[in-house]
Structure formats: C-alpha cells, structure tokens
Amino acid sequence: MASAELRQIRRRIRSVQSTMKITRAMELIAASRIVKAQARVAANQSYARAMSEVIRNVAAASTGASHPLLDRREVETVGVVAVTSDRGLAGGYNTNIIRMAEARLIELERSGTDYRLYVIGKKAQSYFRYRGYRIERAFLAVTDTPGYGDARAVANVLLNEYAEGSIDSVEVVTTRFLSALTQQPVTISLLPITPPERAEDAPPVAYTFEPDAGAILGRLLPRYVEGSVFGILLDASASEHAARRRAMKAATENADELTRVLTRQANQARQSEITTEISEIVGGAEALTHG
C-alpha cells in the first residue's frame, strides 16, 4: 500500500514540475514583452500629446467652426467596445473588463437606451456570444502586438457607424496601463470628441487656416480618433502582458510550494515503507530464532 502511494506522489511531483516549467517560461516571455510594450506606450504618448495640443488650439482658434465628430446629439444608441485579450492565463485581466462592459450593457437596457456591441479579443467574443449578446463586429489577433493599421481598422468601423447615425456615442471599456504592477479597468468616452482643455498658463496660438477651419478639423479629427484607439490598444497590450506575468509568477510559486509539500509526503511515505520492511524483517528473524 505504501509503495503504491509513493508511486502516486512521485507521479504528481513530476506533473507539477512539468507544469512549473511551462508557467516559468510563460512568465519570462511575458516579462520580456512588457518591456517592449512599455516602450511603445511611452513612444505613443508624445504623438498623443502633440495631436491633443493641435486639436485644442485649432478648436479654440476656429470660433464658430464645427464638425460632426464634435457635435453632441441626443443619444439613442450607444456603441460599447470591450477590449480583452485573445489568450487566457492572465489572472483577472479579462474578467474585470467583461464584468464592467456587461454591467454597462445592463445599465443601458434598464434605462431604455439601445446599444451596439463591438469586441476586441477572443475572450470578449466567446463570453458575450455564449451569453446571447449580439456582437456587431469582432476584432481578433489585435491586442498581443497591436499596429497602427489595427487601430485604423477599428476606428474606421466606429467612425462610419457614427457618421451613418447607427450609434450616437462610443464608449470603450479597456484597461489603462499605469505601471508593471498597476493596471486600471476604465471606461473611455471616444465619440463625440471632447476637445482637450487648454491649460491656464498656456499661451494662445494664432492660426491662419487654408482652406478653412472646418476642412482642417475634418482632416485632423479622424486621425485623432485613430490615435486614441491606437493608444487604447497599446495600453491594453501592456496591461495584458503585465497581468499574465503576475499570474504566471504566482502559478510558478504555487507549483514550487506544492512540490515541496509533495516531496515531504513522499519522504514520509518512503520512511513508512522502510519502517514496515524493517519490522517485517525483524519479525521474520525472531520467528526463525524462536522456531
């Protein structure tokens, strides 16, 4: 009996050690990707700041100029975009986003407001499809290493739907990357565009428009939306890798602890087996002596 128990424990130890090798490798891969993702987030921030400054100055200088992307209309249909990952093993990263997005959909239903659901990532697609939600568009294989073309594809769909009047506003449920240890689920209002406010100490900038302010805004604002979507995807990618690294680190540590516990159990089982064998030998010797 003790021998069978020992073999079972040793099989579990080998299984746990094999799993630990996988989780350790995934942790190292995620850690290496975080560095690249952080660098892309930092690089994009300079572009985002510059674009925000231009939009702010043009909007302030072009008094009376308007654009459909700036106009606020009565909201009858809300476009909700849920940004998750394509792969799992990332702790609560996907769960937090899905819960927040679903809570928003339920809130809209209760208020009598219609919505159109767009998902980025297989995890959101699988969940909402299983729950019976109608998904207008799904964008897959995007968040692991997003490119600007991916952002343009997402932005074009949302801009077209907004221009056609299918949706009156767009909300993006995503994760904001603050650091390798901190990521925050947030809801970002993407459309209509709210021009960034000018700082009080920032000097006003005078512009001469050619051909006119409306045409300039018409060219800038779609690029601004594309840049905003690209920034959202970069933040989501960095957050995903950070969450996966933490999850795999915790899994590796748990596997290591479980290996130590099983090793102690194996040693105890082996000791019990040896004790039993010694007792049997001694008992047999005594029987022969007295026989």
N, C-alpha and C positions, 0 to 999 in steps of 0.2 A: 504493500500500500504506500509505504513511504517512498519507494522507488518510482512509482507511477506519479506521485505528487511532485517529486523532484523534477522529473522529465517535463511535466506540465509547466512548472515555474520557469524552467530554463527556456522552454519554447516562448513563453511570454516575455522573458528578458530579451531574447533575440528579436522578437517582433517589435518591442518598444524601442530597442536600439536602432532598428532599421527605420522606424518612423522618425526617431530623433535626428538621424542623418538627413532625412528629407526636409524636416522643418528647419534645421540649421542651414541647409543650403538655400531654402527659400528666404530665410531671414537675411542672409548675406546678399542675395540678389536684390531684395527689396531695399536694403541699406545702400547698395551701390546706385540704385535708380533714384533714391531720394535726392542724392547729391545733384544728379543731372536735372531732376525736376525742379529742385530749388533754384538752380541756376537759371532755368527757363522762366520761372516765375519772376525772379529778380530782373532779368533782362526785359521782360514784357512790361514791367512797371514803369520804366522810363517812357516807353511808347504810349502807355495809357495816360500817364501824367501830361505828356505833350499834347495828345489828342484832346484830353479834357480841357486843357488850357485854351486850345484853339476854339473848341466848341463854345466855351464860356465867353471868350472875347467876341466871337462873331455874333453870338446870340445877344450880348449886351450892346454891341455897336450897331446891329441891324434892327433898330427900333421899328416895329411895325411889320417886319418880315416874319412869315410863318411857314410852317411845313407840317404835313400830315403826321409825321412822327413826333412832333412836339404838341400837337393839339390833343386835348383831353376831351373825350366824348363819353356819353352815357355807356356804362359798362353793362352789356347784356351777356356777353360770353367772354370768359377768362381762359387764356391759354396757360396751362400749367406744365412746366418742363421739369422732370425729375432726372437728376444726373447721378447715376450709380456706376458701378464697375461692371466689367464683363465676367470677371472671375471672383470667386469667393475667397475664403480663408483670410479675411481682412477684419476680423473682430466684429464690432458693431457698426462699422462704417456704412454699409448698405442699409442695415436695419433702421438706423437713425433717419436716413433720408426718406426711405419708403414710408415710415410712420408719419413723418412730417408732411409729406406730399399727400398721403391718404387722408390725414386729418384736415388738410386744406380742401380736398375734394368733398369731403363730408360736410364741411362748413359751407361750401358753395351750394351744395344740394339743399341743405336746410334753409338757406336764405333765398332759394328760388332762382339762383343765378346759374346759367348754363356754363359748361366748361368743355374744353378740348384738351386731351391729354397727349403730351409728347414725352417720350422716354429716351434717355441716352444710357446705354448699357444693358446687357442681358439680364442682370439681376432685377432691374425695374420691369423690364419687359415680361419676364417669367411671372413675377409676383402679380402685376396688375392684370395680365391675361388670365391667370388662374382665378383671380377674384372676380372676373367677369367685367372689368372695366374696358371700355372701348378706347383703343390706342390709335390716334390719328397717324403718327409717324414714329418709327423706332430707328435710332441711330446706333449701330453696333460697331465694335472694334475701334472705338474712338478714344476712350479715356486712358488707355495704357500709355500711349505716347501720342498725344493729340498734335495735329499740324494745323496750320492756318487754313488749309483747304477744308478740313473738317469743320472748323468754326464757320467758314463761309457757307458751307452746305446747310448747317443748322440755321444760321442767321437768314439765309435766303428763304427757307421754308417759312420761318416766322414772319419775316417782312412781307412776303407775298400774302400770307393768311391775314395779316393785319391790314394790308392795303386793300384787300378784297372785302374787308368787313366781316370775315369769318370769326375773328376774335377782336376784342376791343382793348385788351391789355394782355401783357405777358408777365408771368411770374416764374422765376427759376428757383427750384429747391435744390440746393447744392451744398458743398462743404467748403468753407473758407480755410485756407492753409495759413496758420499763424506761426507755427514752428514744427519741428520734427516731433514734438511731444504734444502739441495742442492743435486740434482741428475743430472747427465750429460749424455745425449744421446751420444754414441760414436760408432765408427766402429773399431773393433779389428781384426788385421790380425792373424789368428790362424795357418794356414798352407800355405807354408812351415814354419818350425820353424826357428826363428832367435835367435841364442844363445845370452843370455844376456851378455852385455859387462862387463868386469872386471874393477872395479874402479882402478884408477891410484895408489892409496896408498895401495891397497890390495896386500899382498904378494902372489906370485905364489905358487901353491900347486902341489907337485910331486906325481904322481900316478904310481903304479905298476899294470898292467892290467892282469887279469886272467879270462877268457882265452885270450881275446884281446879287444882292444878299440871298434872295430865295434860291437862285441857282447854285450858289456856293454851299448853302445848307443842304440842298438836295444831293450834292456830291459827298459832303462830309458825314452827314448823319448815318447813312447806311454803313460807311466804313467804321463809324463809331460803334454801331451795334455789333459789327463783325469783331472788332477789337474787344468789346466787352464779353462776347461769347468766348473768344479765344482765351481771355483771362480767366473766365469761369472754368473752362476745360483744363487749363494749366493748374489752377488751384485744386481742382478735383483729382487730377492725376497725382500731384504731390501728396495730397491727403490720403489717397488710396494706398500709395506705397508706404507712407508712414504708418498707417493703420495696420497694413499687412506685416510690416517689420515688427511692430509691437506684438501682434497676435502670434507670429511665429516664434518670437523670443520667449513669450510666455509658454507656448507649447513645448519648446525645447527644454525650458527649465522644468516644466511639469514632468516631461518624459525622463529627464535626468533624475529627478526625485523619485519617480516611480521605479526606475532601475535600481536605485539604492535600496528601496523598500523590498523589492522582489529579491535582490541579492541577499539581503538579511534573511528573508524567508527561505531561500534556497539553502543558505548555510545552516539554518535551524533544521530544515528537513534532512540535510545530509548528516548533521550531527545526530539527529534522532535515528537515522538509518544505521549509522556506525554503532551507536549505543545498543541498538537492537541486535546487530550482528555480534557484538562482543558478548552480550547477555546470552545469546544462543550458543556461542562457542563455549563460554564458561559453564553454562548449564549442561551442555553435552559432555564436557570434560568431567564434571562432577558425577554425572550419571555413569560414565565409564569407570571412574575411580571406585564408586560405591558398588558398581555392578560386579 
